[in-house]
Amino acid sequence: MSDYPHLNLNQLTAIADRETVMLTGLYSRHPDQVVLTQGDQRLPLLDLPFSWLPPQGCTVRIWGELLQGKPRRLLVHDACHASAPTPEPRRTPTLRAGMPVTLTVHVNNVGDEQVARTADRHMFNLIGDELDERKYLLSGELITLNPPTLVVLQAIPILQSTPTEVKR
């Protein structure tokens, strides 16, 4: 878990741009942004968590890349309920062409292309049977790195489960 040090919002000024961090706070969606709040401090969040969409006002543990611009923001990788056991954040292994891989991904159709995105935001073009837009456990062979292209040998849909309600 050392790749995602657990910090609070007032410690973020000492963190380098694009470093990965884990934070705990209240998750809330607003018409113009999504934020994580700790006391009177707010951090804008970019993108949605990979595996779970927290309910409004839920206390979460959230991790991703810190973007040290104005304003400072968190490019979200994933999240879990704050009272849940801390999961090991998913990291995409270092890959090379010709390598067999197994990845948990979200598949999206972009024009005529199928694209898979991992929790830590690595993107792969997919070759093989057309898949629905959802989450999968994919097995395949990485045939090129530029662009990263994966020949899909097996795609197992992952059913979304809703965490049981946890008192806030």
C-alpha positions as CSV (number, residue, x, y, z in Angstrom):
1,M,0.0,0.0,0.0
2,S,3.1,2.3,0.2
3,D,2.3,3.4,-3.4
4,Y,-0.8,5.2,-1.9
5,P,0.2,6.9,1.4
6,H,-2.8,7.7,3.5
7,L,-2.9,11.5,4.1
8,N,-5.2,14.2,5.1
9,L,-6.0,17.3,3.0
10,N,-3.7,19.7,4.9
11,Q,-0.7,17.4,4.0
12,L,-1.2,17.7,0.3
13,T,1.0,20.8,-0.2
14,A,4.0,18.7,0.5
15,I,3.2,16.1,-2.1
16,A,4.7,16.3,-5.6
17,D,2.4,16.6,-8.7
18,R,1.1,13.3,-10.0
19,E,2.0,11.3,-6.9
20,T,-0.6,8.8,-5.7
21,V,-2.3,9.3,-2.4
22,M,-5.2,7.9,-0.3
23,L,-7.6,10.2,1.5
24,T,-10.6,9.8,3.8
25,G,-13.5,12.2,3.9
26,L,-17.1,13.0,2.8
27,Y,-17.9,12.3,-0.8
28,S,-20.4,14.6,-2.4
29,R,-21.6,15.4,-6.0
30,H,-22.7,18.9,-7.0
31,P,-23.9,20.2,-10.4
32,D,-20.5,21.6,-11.2
33,Q,-18.1,19.2,-9.4
34,V,-17.6,16.2,-7.2
35,V,-15.6,16.9,-4.0
36,L,-14.0,15.2,-1.0
37,T,-14.5,17.2,2.2
38,Q,-12.6,17.1,5.5
39,G,-13.9,19.7,8.0
40,D,-13.8,23.0,6.1
41,Q,-11.4,21.8,3.4
42,R,-12.5,20.5,0.0
43,L,-10.7,18.7,-2.7
44,P,-12.3,18.5,-6.2
45,L,-12.3,15.0,-7.6
46,L,-11.9,14.1,-11.3
47,D,-13.6,11.1,-12.7
48,L,-15.6,8.4,-10.9
49,P,-14.2,5.5,-8.7
50,F,-13.5,2.3,-10.7
51,S,-15.5,-0.2,-8.7
52,W,-18.1,1.7,-6.6
53,L,-20.1,4.9,-6.8
54,P,-20.4,6.3,-3.2
55,P,-23.8,7.6,-2.2
56,Q,-24.1,11.4,-1.5
57,G,-22.5,12.3,1.9
58,C,-20.9,9.0,2.4
59,T,-17.6,8.8,4.3
60,V,-15.1,7.2,1.9
61,R,-11.5,6.2,1.6
62,I,-10.5,7.3,-1.9
63,W,-7.2,7.0,-3.9
64,G,-5.7,8.4,-7.0
65,E,-3.2,10.8,-8.5
66,L,-2.8,14.3,-7.0
67,L,-2.8,17.1,-9.5
68,Q,-1.0,20.1,-8.0
69,G,-2.6,22.8,-10.2
70,K,-4.9,25.7,-9.3
71,P,-7.1,24.3,-8.0
72,R,-5.5,21.2,-6.6
73,R,-7.5,18.1,-7.6
74,L,-7.5,14.3,-7.3
75,L,-7.6,12.1,-10.4
76,V,-9.6,9.3,-8.9
77,H,-8.6,5.7,-9.3
78,D,-11.0,4.0,-6.9
79,A,-12.8,4.2,-3.5
80,C,-14.3,2.2,-0.7
81,H,-16.5,2.9,2.3
82,A,-14.4,4.3,5.1
83,S,-15.5,1.5,7.5
84,A,-14.6,-1.3,4.9
85,P,-11.3,-3.1,5.2
86,T,-8.7,-1.2,3.1
87,P,-8.4,-3.0,-0.2
88,E,-5.1,-3.3,-2.0
89,P,-5.3,-0.7,-4.8
90,R,-5.1,-2.4,-8.2
91,R,-2.0,-1.6,-10.1
92,T,-1.4,-2.5,-13.7
93,P,1.8,-4.6,-14.0
94,T,4.7,-3.4,-16.2
95,L,3.8,-4.9,-19.6
96,R,5.7,-5.8,-22.8
97,A,4.6,-6.9,-26.2
98,G,3.8,-10.6,-26.6
99,M,3.1,-10.9,-22.9
100,P,-0.1,-12.8,-21.7
101,V,-2.1,-10.6,-19.3
102,T,-5.1,-10.8,-17.0
103,L,-6.7,-7.5,-16.1
104,T,-9.8,-6.2,-14.5
105,V,-11.1,-3.4,-16.8
106,H,-14.1,-1.3,-17.8
107,V,-14.9,-1.6,-21.5
108,N,-16.2,1.3,-23.5
109,N,-17.0,1.8,-27.2
110,V,-15.4,4.9,-28.6
111,G,-16.4,5.2,-32.3
112,D,-15.4,1.9,-33.9
113,E,-12.9,1.1,-31.2
114,Q,-13.3,-0.9,-28.0
115,V,-11.2,0.5,-25.2
116,A,-10.5,-1.0,-21.8
117,R,-9.5,1.1,-18.8
118,T,-7.9,-0.3,-15.6
119,A,-8.5,1.1,-12.1
120,D,-5.2,3.0,-12.3
121,R,-6.2,4.5,-15.7
122,H,-4.1,2.5,-18.2
123,M,-5.9,2.2,-21.5
124,F,-5.9,-0.7,-24.0
125,N,-7.4,-1.0,-27.5
126,L,-9.2,-4.4,-27.7
127,I,-9.2,-6.9,-30.6
128,G,-11.6,-9.8,-30.6
129,D,-15.3,-10.3,-30.0
130,E,-17.3,-7.1,-29.4
131,L,-18.0,-6.7,-25.7
132,D,-20.8,-4.8,-23.9
133,E,-19.9,-1.6,-22.0
134,R,-19.2,-2.9,-18.5
135,K,-16.6,-4.3,-16.2
136,Y,-14.7,-7.5,-17.1
137,L,-11.9,-9.8,-16.1
138,L,-10.0,-10.0,-19.4
139,S,-7.3,-12.5,-20.4
140,G,-5.4,-12.0,-23.5
141,E,-2.1,-11.2,-25.2
142,L,-0.6,-7.7,-25.4
143,I,0.5,-7.4,-29.1
144,T,1.7,-3.8,-29.2
145,L,2.6,-1.1,-26.8
146,N,2.1,1.9,-29.1
147,P,-0.9,2.0,-28.9
148,P,-1.4,-0.6,-26.2
149,T,-3.4,-3.3,-27.9
150,L,-4.7,-6.5,-26.3
151,V,-6.1,-9.5,-28.2
152,V,-8.9,-10.8,-26.0
153,L,-8.8,-14.5,-25.4
154,Q,-11.4,-14.6,-22.6
155,A,-13.8,-11.9,-21.1
156,I,-15.7,-12.7,-18.0
157,P,-18.3,-10.1,-17.0
158,I,-18.1,-8.9,-13.5
159,L,-21.5,-8.4,-11.9
160,Q,-21.7,-5.1,-9.9
161,S,-22.7,-5.7,-6.4
162,T,-24.0,-3.0,-4.1
163,P,-22.2,-2.9,-0.8
164,T,-24.5,-3.4,2.2
165,E,-25.7,-0.1,3.7
166,V,-23.2,1.0,6.4
167,K,-24.3,3.5,9.0
168,R,-22.7,6.9,8.7
